[in-house]
Each structure stands twice: as structure tokens, then as C-alpha cells.
């Protein structure tokens, strides 16, 4: 997952995801971790690379990482656009 500079930092995004899991918010990440035998103990986040450049470049790199790591359904929770 990449974050544009004007948006949340990775740390802020991590805290937001944890809060959504705790409150059983209805988004795909939160739902994954409060259902199917998972818990917040299973949740981890890692930065894959720090990018600079245009939004278009960062978006392209995000798509490449999603494909490489097979995070699209049915293997992951991302939906192909």
C-alpha cells in the first residue's frame, strides 16, 4: 500500500486500520481481521519501498506490487480495477 505525501503516513494508516479492526468497521481490511479466526495479533504492516515522483508513477508501482504479491482476489482482498 502506498501513501501520497499529502495523505496519512504509514504509521497513521496502521493506527487507523487497528482502530477499524477494534470497532469492527465494515471495510475489507478490518473485516478480514475480525472474522475467519483472525485477530489484531495477526495484523502486521511493512513498507515495501519509498517512492518519489508523480502520483501516476506511484499508482503504477502500487499495481505492480499488488500483482507481484498476488494481493488481488481470490488470493488477497484487493479488487482489480
C-alpha atoms as an extended CHARMM CRD file, in Angstrom:
* protein
*
        81  EXT
         1         1  UNK       CA              0.0000000000        0.0000000000        0.0000000000  PROA      1               0.0000000000
         2         2  UNK       CA              1.4660000000        3.3900000000       -0.9130000000  PROA      2               0.0000000000
         3         3  UNK       CA              0.6250000000        6.7090000000        0.6270000000  PROA      3               0.0000000000
         4         4  UNK       CA              0.7790000000       10.0420000000       -1.1710000000  PROA      4               0.0000000000
         5         5  UNK       CA              2.7130000000       12.7060000000        0.7580000000  PROA      5               0.0000000000
         6         6  UNK       CA             -0.4420000000       14.7550000000        1.3850000000  PROA      6               0.0000000000
         7         7  UNK       CA             -2.1830000000       11.7190000000        2.8440000000  PROA      7               0.0000000000
         8         8  UNK       CA             -1.5840000000        9.7230000000        6.0050000000  PROA      8               0.0000000000
         9         9  UNK       CA              1.8090000000        8.3450000000        6.8990000000  PROA      9               0.0000000000
        10        10  UNK       CA              2.2430000000        4.5980000000        7.0010000000  PROA      10              0.0000000000
        11        11  UNK       CA              2.1870000000        4.7750000000       10.8110000000  PROA      11              0.0000000000
        12        12  UNK       CA             -1.0820000000        6.7670000000       10.7950000000  PROA      12              0.0000000000
        13        13  UNK       CA             -2.6050000000        4.2850000000        8.3440000000  PROA      13              0.0000000000
        14        14  UNK       CA             -1.5410000000        1.4270000000       10.6310000000  PROA      14              0.0000000000
        15        15  UNK       CA             -3.2530000000        3.0760000000       13.6210000000  PROA      15              0.0000000000
        16        16  UNK       CA             -6.3890000000        3.6710000000       11.5530000000  PROA      16              0.0000000000
        17        17  UNK       CA             -6.5130000000        0.0220000000       10.4880000000  PROA      17              0.0000000000
        18        18  UNK       CA             -6.0990000000       -1.1460000000       14.0960000000  PROA      18              0.0000000000
        19        19  UNK       CA             -8.9350000000        1.1540000000       15.2090000000  PROA      19              0.0000000000
        20        20  UNK       CA            -11.1790000000       -0.1480000000       12.4300000000  PROA      20              0.0000000000
        21        21  UNK       CA            -10.4300000000       -3.7390000000       13.4170000000  PROA      21              0.0000000000
        22        22  UNK       CA            -11.2010000000       -2.9930000000       17.1010000000  PROA      22              0.0000000000
        23        23  UNK       CA            -14.5190000000       -1.3120000000       16.2250000000  PROA      23              0.0000000000
        24        24  UNK       CA            -15.4070000000       -3.9220000000       13.5910000000  PROA      24              0.0000000000
        25        25  UNK       CA            -15.6540000000       -1.3110000000       10.8500000000  PROA      25              0.0000000000
        26        26  UNK       CA            -17.0270000000       -2.5840000000        7.5440000000  PROA      26              0.0000000000
        27        27  UNK       CA            -14.0240000000       -2.2410000000        5.2550000000  PROA      27              0.0000000000
        28        28  UNK       CA            -12.1950000000       -5.1850000000        3.6470000000  PROA      28              0.0000000000
        29        29  UNK       CA             -9.0340000000       -4.9840000000        5.7840000000  PROA      29              0.0000000000
        30        30  UNK       CA            -10.9000000000       -4.6600000000        9.0820000000  PROA      30              0.0000000000
        31        31  UNK       CA            -13.4130000000       -7.3770000000        8.1920000000  PROA      31              0.0000000000
        32        32  UNK       CA            -10.6110000000       -9.7710000000        7.3070000000  PROA      32              0.0000000000
        33        33  UNK       CA             -9.0350000000       -9.3600000000       10.7340000000  PROA      33              0.0000000000
        34        34  UNK       CA            -12.1630000000       -9.5700000000       12.8980000000  PROA      34              0.0000000000
        35        35  UNK       CA            -13.6140000000      -12.5940000000       11.0850000000  PROA      35              0.0000000000
        36        36  UNK       CA            -12.4140000000      -16.0040000000        9.9200000000  PROA      36              0.0000000000
        37        37  UNK       CA            -10.4670000000      -16.7450000000       13.1030000000  PROA      37              0.0000000000
        38        38  UNK       CA             -8.0890000000      -13.8030000000       12.7460000000  PROA      38              0.0000000000
        39        39  UNK       CA             -7.3120000000      -11.1360000000       15.3160000000  PROA      39              0.0000000000
        40        40  UNK       CA             -5.3290000000       -7.9320000000       15.7140000000  PROA      40              0.0000000000
        41        41  UNK       CA             -2.3850000000      -10.1250000000       16.7370000000  PROA      41              0.0000000000
        42        42  UNK       CA             -2.2590000000      -11.3280000000       13.1220000000  PROA      42              0.0000000000
        43        43  UNK       CA             -2.1080000000       -7.7950000000       11.6960000000  PROA      43              0.0000000000
        44        44  UNK       CA              1.2760000000       -6.5340000000       10.5040000000  PROA      44              0.0000000000
        45        45  UNK       CA              2.2990000000       -3.7600000000        8.1650000000  PROA      45              0.0000000000
        46        46  UNK       CA              5.5340000000       -3.2950000000        6.2360000000  PROA      46              0.0000000000
        47        47  UNK       CA              6.8220000000       -0.6580000000        3.8780000000  PROA      47              0.0000000000
        48        48  UNK       CA              7.9900000000       -2.2370000000        0.6210000000  PROA      48              0.0000000000
        49        49  UNK       CA              9.6570000000        0.8000000000       -0.8880000000  PROA      49              0.0000000000
        50        50  UNK       CA              9.6900000000        4.5600000000       -0.5900000000  PROA      50              0.0000000000
        51        51  UNK       CA              8.8340000000        6.2540000000       -3.8540000000  PROA      51              0.0000000000
        52        52  UNK       CA              9.0770000000        9.7630000000       -5.1400000000  PROA      52              0.0000000000
        53        53  UNK       CA              7.6870000000       11.0480000000       -8.3850000000  PROA      53              0.0000000000
        54        54  UNK       CA              4.2680000000       11.6470000000       -9.8160000000  PROA      54              0.0000000000
        55        55  UNK       CA              1.0280000000       10.1820000000       -8.4980000000  PROA      55              0.0000000000
        56        56  UNK       CA              0.7500000000        8.2530000000      -11.7630000000  PROA      56              0.0000000000
        57        57  UNK       CA              4.1560000000        6.6230000000      -11.2200000000  PROA      57              0.0000000000
        58        58  UNK       CA              3.3390000000        5.6890000000       -7.6130000000  PROA      58              0.0000000000
        59        59  UNK       CA             -0.0420000000        4.2970000000       -8.6440000000  PROA      59              0.0000000000
        60        60  UNK       CA              1.6480000000        2.1980000000      -11.3470000000  PROA      60              0.0000000000
        61        61  UNK       CA              4.1460000000        0.8460000000       -8.8240000000  PROA      61              0.0000000000
        62        62  UNK       CA              1.3260000000        0.0240000000       -6.4020000000  PROA      62              0.0000000000
        63        63  UNK       CA             -0.3920000000       -2.0250000000       -9.1180000000  PROA      63              0.0000000000
        64        64  UNK       CA              2.8630000000       -3.8500000000       -9.9090000000  PROA      64              0.0000000000
        65        65  UNK       CA              3.3630000000       -4.7440000000       -6.2340000000  PROA      65              0.0000000000
        66        66  UNK       CA             -0.2390000000       -5.9820000000       -5.9430000000  PROA      66              0.0000000000
        67        67  UNK       CA              0.2940000000       -8.2520000000       -8.9440000000  PROA      67              0.0000000000
        68        68  UNK       CA              3.7010000000       -9.4790000000       -7.7680000000  PROA      68              0.0000000000
        69        69  UNK       CA              2.4450000000      -10.2390000000       -4.2500000000  PROA      69              0.0000000000
        70        70  UNK       CA             -0.8610000000      -11.6610000000       -5.5160000000  PROA      70              0.0000000000
        71        71  UNK       CA             -2.9980000000       -9.4660000000       -3.3080000000  PROA      71              0.0000000000
        72        72  UNK       CA             -5.9440000000       -9.4630000000       -5.7100000000  PROA      72              0.0000000000
        73        73  UNK       CA             -8.9330000000      -11.6960000000       -5.1070000000  PROA      73              0.0000000000
        74        74  UNK       CA             -9.1660000000      -14.6570000000       -4.7630000000  PROA      74              0.0000000000
        75        75  UNK       CA             -5.6920000000      -14.6870000000       -3.1550000000  PROA      75              0.0000000000
        76        76  UNK       CA             -5.9880000000      -11.3670000000       -1.2930000000  PROA      76              0.0000000000
        77        77  UNK       CA             -8.5520000000       -8.6880000000       -0.5020000000  PROA      77              0.0000000000
        78        78  UNK       CA             -7.7690000000       -6.2020000000       -3.2830000000  PROA      78              0.0000000000
        79        79  UNK       CA            -10.1690000000       -5.9230000000       -6.2030000000  PROA      79              0.0000000000
        80        80  UNK       CA             -8.7450000000       -5.3480000000       -9.6810000000  PROA      80              0.0000000000
        81        81  UNK       CA             -9.9110000000       -2.1050000000      -11.2230000000  PROA      81              0.0000000000
